[in-house]
Amino acid sequence: MALILSLPSFYSDEKFETYTLRSIDTDAPAPSDISFRGLKCLQRGTRSRSHIDVYRGYLTLSADKEPLDVVCKIGFGKIAEILVSEEASLYNGKLRHLQGKYIPVCHGYFVGDTSEGPAGCLLLAYCGEPVKDMLTRVQPAFKTALVHALVAIHDAGVEHRDLCRRNILDCHGRPMIIDFEDSIEHACERQKPIEIGAPAPSFVSEIGCVELFQFFIDIDVWTPAYIEYIGDFQPIKLAFDAHALAKTAPSHWSPEEALQEAYRVIIQHVRKYYPEQYEDWKAGLSQLLMCLFGI
């Protein structure tokens, strides 16, 4: 099966350069010739050791079918071809079952010789633009879906290694992960489920996976692992026991002052990080606490 590529020229978007590549999938159930016409360059690589360009355009499978809105990722030169080839192998291998759910659908990988050396071309369904908001501020449903996507990718045996906004697309309100160019095979050692909104683990060893631990910390999947009390940070477990937290107060604080301050910072912590549970939690406080703070 041949792919005829028409890509905007490096020097002018009004002129096109044409390449003919071949599919490496000999069993592909597709017509002998398909074509891609690039309409917009999304990323132009450098003319260096890893020249990889990305275009958005239309893929025509046959004259009687509507063209597909796709992205063409093409690498020129041996090193770039290898990078795109390895990415294609992940799409069609370990990550195949996640296509259309957490990663774009792959429409094939094609290779050939060009005036710029060997080329490898990966065709993927267009799935939207990168998220615009900071990942800490995305909608809760989007963040939850993002957690599920990354856990599924790790469970499939892949570590992404370049998790950032430009590689997370907003596909009609749900995340799609792209750019597995730097990814590697990975035996994830995650030791427990990721509980969104729970106190953060204090150490990576509590999760068992460096990439998931660091990324989920960065995007505020968890609430803080510590509570601030009298100018210091104490383990979050003390937020569930005001008397234990009060015992960490400096020696010049009286027990009564330390306990009152412990209750105050615990209330503040719950109000800030657990707003949905705050009213029920407050209602369950003892009459003593109600008298102390007049809530």
matplotlib code that plots the C-alpha trace (Angstrom):
import matplotlib.pyplot as plt

x = [0.0, 1.4, 0.9, 1.2, 2.1, 1.6, 3.2, 3.5, 7.0, 9.6, 9.9, 6.2, 2.9, 1.5, 3.8, 3.7, 6.4, 5.2, 6.6, 5.5, 5.9, 5.0, 3.2, 5.2, 2.0, 1.7, -1.7, -3.3, -6.9, -6.8, -6.7, -3.4, -3.1, -4.1, -3.2, -2.5, -2.6, -1.2, -3.0, -1.2, 2.2, 1.8, 5.5, 8.5, 11.6, 15.2, 17.4, 19.6, 20.0, 16.3, 14.2, 10.6, 7.7, 4.0, 1.2, -2.6, -4.5, -6.9, -6.3, -8.2, -8.7, -10.9, -12.9, -16.2, -15.4, -15.1, -11.5, -10.3, -9.0, -5.6, -2.1, 1.0, 4.2, 7.1, 10.8, 13.5, 16.9, 17.9, 17.7, 14.4, 13.0, 14.0, 12.3, 9.0, 9.3, 9.6, 6.7, 4.6, 5.6, 4.1, 0.9, 0.5, 1.9, 1.6, -0.8, -3.0, -6.0, -5.9, -6.4, -9.5, -9.8, -6.6, -4.5, -5.3, -6.3, -3.3, -4.0, -0.6, 3.1, 4.9, 8.5, 10.4, 13.4, 13.4, 15.8, 16.4, 17.2, 15.1, 11.7, 9.2, 5.6, 3.0, -0.7, -2.9, -6.4, -6.7, -7.9, -7.9, -5.5, -3.3, -4.9, -4.8, -5.3, -2.6, -3.0, -3.6, -6.7, -8.4, -11.9, -12.1, -13.6, -10.8, -8.2, -9.8, -9.8, -6.1, -5.2, -7.0, -5.2, -1.7, -2.3, -3.6, -0.5, 1.7, -0.3, 0.3, 4.0, 5.0, 6.6, 5.9, 8.9, 7.5, 4.3, 3.5, 0.6, 1.6, 1.4, -2.1, -4.9, -8.4, -10.6, -14.1, -13.6, -11.5, -7.7, -5.8, -2.1, 0.3, 4.0, 5.5, 8.8, 10.8, 8.8, 10.3, 9.0, 8.3, 7.4, 5.4, 5.9, 2.9, 1.9, -1.6, -4.5, -4.3, -6.9, -7.8, -8.2, -6.5, -3.5, -0.4, 2.2, 5.3, 7.8, 7.9, 8.4, 4.8, 3.6, 6.5, 6.6, 8.6, 6.8, 3.3, 4.3, 6.0, 3.4, 0.4, 2.2, 2.7, -0.9, -2.4, -4.1, -3.6, -4.1, -1.0, 1.0, 1.7, -0.2, 1.3, 1.3, 3.1, 5.6, 6.5, 5.1, 3.8, 2.8, -0.8, -1.8, -1.6, -4.4, -6.8, -5.7, -5.7, -4.1, -1.3, -0.7, -0.7, 2.1, 4.4, 4.0, 7.1, 7.7, 6.8, 3.2, 0.7, -1.2, -4.4, -3.0, -1.4, -4.6, -6.6, -4.1, -4.2, -8.0, -7.8, -5.3, -7.1, -10.4, -8.6, -7.0, -10.3, -12.1, -9.4, -8.7, -11.9, -14.6, -17.3, -16.9, -16.3, -19.9, -20.5, -17.2, -17.8, -21.2, -19.6, -17.2, -17.6, -19.5, -16.1, -14.7, -17.9, -17.4, -13.7, -14.1, -17.8, -18.5]
y = [0.0, 3.4, 6.7, 9.9, 12.8, 16.4, 18.7, 22.5, 23.5, 24.5, 27.8, 28.5, 27.2, 27.9, 25.3, 21.6, 18.9, 15.4, 12.1, 8.5, 6.2, 2.5, 0.8, -1.6, -3.5, -6.1, -7.2, -3.8, -4.1, -0.8, 0.3, 0.3, 4.1, 6.6, 10.2, 12.9, 16.6, 18.7, 22.0, 23.3, 22.7, 22.1, 21.6, 22.0, 20.2, 21.4, 20.4, 18.6, 15.0, 14.6, 16.4, 15.6, 17.7, 17.5, 18.5, 18.5, 17.7, 15.2, 11.6, 10.2, 6.5, 6.3, 8.6, 7.5, 8.2, 11.5, 12.4, 11.9, 14.7, 13.4, 14.4, 13.4, 13.0, 12.5, 12.1, 12.8, 11.2, 7.9, 9.0, 10.7, 7.7, 5.4, 7.7, 7.8, 4.0, 3.3, 5.5, 3.7, 0.4, 1.5, 2.6, -0.6, -2.8, -2.2, 0.7, -0.6, -1.3, 2.3, 3.8, 6.0, 6.0, 7.5, 7.9, 8.8, 6.1, 5.1, 5.0, 3.5, 3.8, 4.4, 4.5, 5.5, 7.3, 11.1, 13.8, 14.3, 10.7, 7.9, 9.0, 7.5, 8.8, 8.1, 9.0, 9.6, 10.8, 14.5, 14.7, 18.4, 21.0, 20.9, 21.9, 25.7, 25.8, 24.9, 21.2, 22.1, 24.1, 21.7, 20.5, 17.7, 15.3, 16.0, 15.5, 12.2, 11.0, 12.1, 10.0, 7.0, 7.5, 7.6, 4.7, 2.7, 3.6, 2.5, -0.7, -1.3, -1.3, 2.2, 5.2, 8.4, 10.5, 13.8, 14.6, 18.2, 20.3, 20.2, 16.4, 16.3, 17.2, 18.3, 16.0, 17.2, 17.5, 14.3, 13.9, 12.3, 11.6, 12.1, 12.2, 8.9, 9.7, 9.5, 6.8, 3.5, 0.1, 0.1, -2.5, -0.2, -0.9, 1.0, -0.5, 0.8, 2.5, 6.3, 7.8, 11.3, 13.8, 11.7, 12.9, 12.7, 10.0, 11.5, 9.5, 7.9, 4.5, 4.7, 4.7, 2.7, 4.7, 7.8, 9.2, 8.8, 10.1, 13.2, 14.1, 13.6, 15.7, 18.4, 18.6, 18.4, 15.0, 14.6, 16.9, 17.9, 15.3, 17.7, 20.2, 23.5, 24.1, 26.8, 27.6, 24.0, 21.2, 18.0, 14.7, 14.8, 11.9, 14.4, 16.4, 13.6, 13.9, 17.4, 16.2, 14.5, 17.6, 19.8, 17.7, 19.0, 22.6, 24.5, 24.1, 27.7, 27.1, 26.0, 22.8, 24.7, 27.2, 24.3, 22.4, 25.4, 26.2, 22.6, 22.7, 26.0, 24.8, 21.5, 23.3, 25.6, 22.6, 20.8, 23.9, 24.5, 21.0, 19.1, 21.7, 19.2, 17.3, 20.4, 21.0, 17.4, 17.2, 20.4, 19.2, 16.2, 18.2, 18.0, 20.6, 21.6, 22.6, 24.5, 26.5, 27.1, 28.6, 29.7, 28.0]
z = [0.0, -1.0, 0.7, -1.3, 1.0, 0.0, 2.6, 2.7, 1.6, 4.2, 2.5, 1.6, 2.8, -0.7, -2.3, -1.6, -1.6, -2.6, -1.2, -1.9, 1.0, 1.5, 4.4, 6.5, 7.3, 4.6, 6.0, 6.0, 4.7, 2.7, -0.9, -2.8, -2.8, -0.1, 0.1, 2.8, 2.1, 4.9, 5.5, 8.6, 10.1, 13.9, 14.6, 12.4, 13.4, 12.9, 10.1, 12.5, 13.7, 14.6, 12.1, 12.8, 11.4, 12.4, 10.1, 10.3, 7.2, 5.5, 4.8, 1.7, 1.7, -1.4, -3.7, -2.2, 1.4, 3.3, 4.1, 7.7, 9.9, 10.8, 12.0, 10.1, 12.1, 9.7, 10.5, 7.9, 8.3, 10.0, 13.6, 13.2, 11.3, 14.1, 16.7, 14.7, 14.1, 17.8, 18.5, 15.9, 17.4, 20.8, 19.1, 17.3, 20.1, 23.9, 23.5, 20.7, 23.1, 24.3, 20.9, 20.7, 24.5, 25.9, 22.8, 19.2, 16.7, 14.5, 10.7, 9.8, 9.6, 6.3, 5.2, 2.1, 0.7, 0.1, -1.0, 2.7, 3.4, 4.8, 6.2, 8.6, 8.7, 11.4, 10.8, 13.8, 14.2, 15.1, 18.7, 19.5, 20.8, 23.9, 27.1, 27.7, 31.4, 33.9, 34.7, 38.4, 37.3, 34.8, 35.6, 38.1, 35.6, 33.2, 35.9, 36.9, 33.3, 33.0, 36.0, 34.6, 31.2, 32.7, 34.9, 31.9, 29.9, 32.7, 33.1, 29.4, 30.1, 28.8, 30.6, 28.7, 29.9, 28.5, 30.4, 29.9, 28.6, 24.9, 25.0, 26.6, 24.2, 25.1, 23.0, 23.5, 27.3, 27.8, 27.7, 24.9, 25.4, 22.5, 21.7, 22.7, 20.9, 24.1, 25.8, 26.9, 27.9, 31.6, 34.2, 36.5, 40.2, 41.4, 44.7, 45.3, 43.5, 42.9, 45.2, 43.9, 46.7, 49.3, 51.3, 49.1, 49.8, 51.5, 49.5, 46.1, 47.7, 48.9, 45.3, 43.7, 40.4, 40.0, 36.9, 38.3, 41.8, 40.4, 37.8, 40.2, 42.8, 40.1, 39.1, 42.6, 42.3, 46.1, 49.0, 51.0, 52.8, 55.6, 57.8, 58.8, 62.6, 64.5, 61.7, 61.0, 58.9, 60.5, 58.9, 57.7, 60.0, 62.9, 61.3, 62.4, 66.1, 67.6, 70.8, 69.0, 66.9, 70.0, 71.5, 68.7, 69.9, 71.2, 74.9, 75.7, 74.5, 77.3, 76.6, 76.3, 73.8, 71.8, 71.7, 70.6, 67.9, 66.7, 66.4, 64.5, 61.9, 61.4, 60.8, 58.3, 56.6, 56.2, 55.0, 52.3, 51.0, 51.7, 51.1, 50.1, 53.4, 55.6, 56.7, 57.7, 59.4, 61.3, 62.4, 64.0, 66.2, 70.0, 72.0, 73.5, 70.1, 69.3, 72.5, 72.0, 68.5, 68.4, 65.1]

ax = plt.figure().add_subplot(projection="3d")
ax.plot(x, y, z, "-o")
ax.set_aspect("equal")
plt.show()
